[in-house]
């Protein structure tokens, strides 16, 4: 019987070692390559060489006057800033309907070595409060409250 007990203990030890090894790999190396970090333009630029070609969510405000939209090519360019740093963003595809100068955005993608952030996903920040229109108030008037002016 002690032979069977020894085999069970050895099997358990091997299984535990494998599980701990996989967990350690994910914590040290593999997980870091698959996580998408949220950064501001200042934080992205401060990374220097380490900021290039890694998946990132970049958040900030659309700089007023920076939006360049080519509807024929579905090509969008704009600048995201946080008051301390600015990054030019390039995105393919139509922007969200509420996309405007001076509003908060989050873009997912990679910062290229040419200094342009190549976006694969563009999300806009908007109010999370909803209430039905008050008597005499139109939905169009409520829409105006979703766009906040930038204090740049």
N, C-alpha and C positions, 0 to 999 in steps of 0.2 A: 503494500500500500504506500509506502514512503516513496517508491519510484513514481507512482501516479501523481502524488502530491508535489514532487519535485518538478515534474513536467508541467503541471499547471502553473507553478510559480515561475518557471522559466518562460512559458508562453505569455503570462501576464507581464513579466518584465520586458520582454521583447516588444509586445504591443504598446506598453506605456512609453518605451523609448521611441518608437516610431511616431506616436501621437505627439510627444513632446518635441521631437525633431521637426515635424511638419509645422507645428505651432511656432517654434522658434524661427524657422525659415520665413513664415508669413510675417512675423513681427519685425524681423531684421531686414529682409531683402525683398521678398515678393510683394508684400502688401504695399510698400512704399511706391512701387512702380505702377500700381493700379488705383491708387487713391487720387481723387481730384481735389486739390486744395483751393480754397477761396482766398483771393488776394485783392488788395487795392492796387491801383497803378503804382503808388509809391513803393509798396512792398514787392511788387513784381520787378520793378526796375532795380531795387536794392539787392535782389538775388544775383545780379550780374550774369555770369556764364551759366550758373545753375538754373536760371530762369528760362532758358531756351529749350524748346521742343519737349516740354513736359505738359501733361494735361492739367489745365488750370481753369477755375472759374474766376473771372475778373469782374469786379463790381465797382461802380462809380456813377458819375453823372455824365450825360451826353453834353459835350461842350457846345454852347450856343454858336451857331454859324458853321459848324464843322460837318454837318450831314451832307453827303454827296450820294445821290441815288440815281442809278441808271436803270430805268424800268425795262428797257429793251434787253439788256444783258443780265438783269436781275443781280446787279452788283451794287453793294452798299458799303460806303466808307464813312467813318465818323471817328471822333476822338472821345475817349473816356478819361475823365479826370476825377481826382479826389481832393483837389485844392492844393496838393503838394507834388503831384506827379501826373503826367499825361501819357496815354498810349493810343496810337492810331489803331483802329480796328477795321478789318475787312471781313465782310460776310457775304455769302452767296445766298440768293433767295430773297423773297419779299419780306420786309420787316413786319412786325406785328402792327395791326391797324392803329393802335394808340401810340406808336413810336414817334417821339418828338424831341426837338432840342430841349436841353435843360432837365430832362427827366432821368430818374434812376434806372440803370440797366445792369443786368448780369449777363456776361457772355462766356460761353464755354469754348475752349479751344486751346491753341498753342501759340506761344510767343516765338516768332521766327527771328532768325539772326539778322534780317534786314530791318528790324525794329517795328514790324507790323504784327499785330495779334490776329491770327487767322481763326475766325470764329466758326464753329460748327453748329452752335445753338445760341440764339439771342432771346433773352427773356427780359420783359420790362417789369419794373416795380410799380405797383399801383396801390391805392388804398385798399385795405382789407375790410373796410366797413361798408355795409350795405344797409340801406333802408329804402322803403318805397317812397316815391315822390310825394311830397306834401300836397295838399289841395292847392291847385293852381300852379304847381311847379311841373315843368316838363322834364322828361328824362335827359334831354339835351343840356339843360341847365345843371343837372347833377353831374354830367360828364365833365364839365369844366372843373369840378372840385377834385377830379382824379389827377389832373396835371398840375404839379407844383412848379412854380418858377424857381430857377436856380439863382442862388445868391452869389454868383461869380463876380 
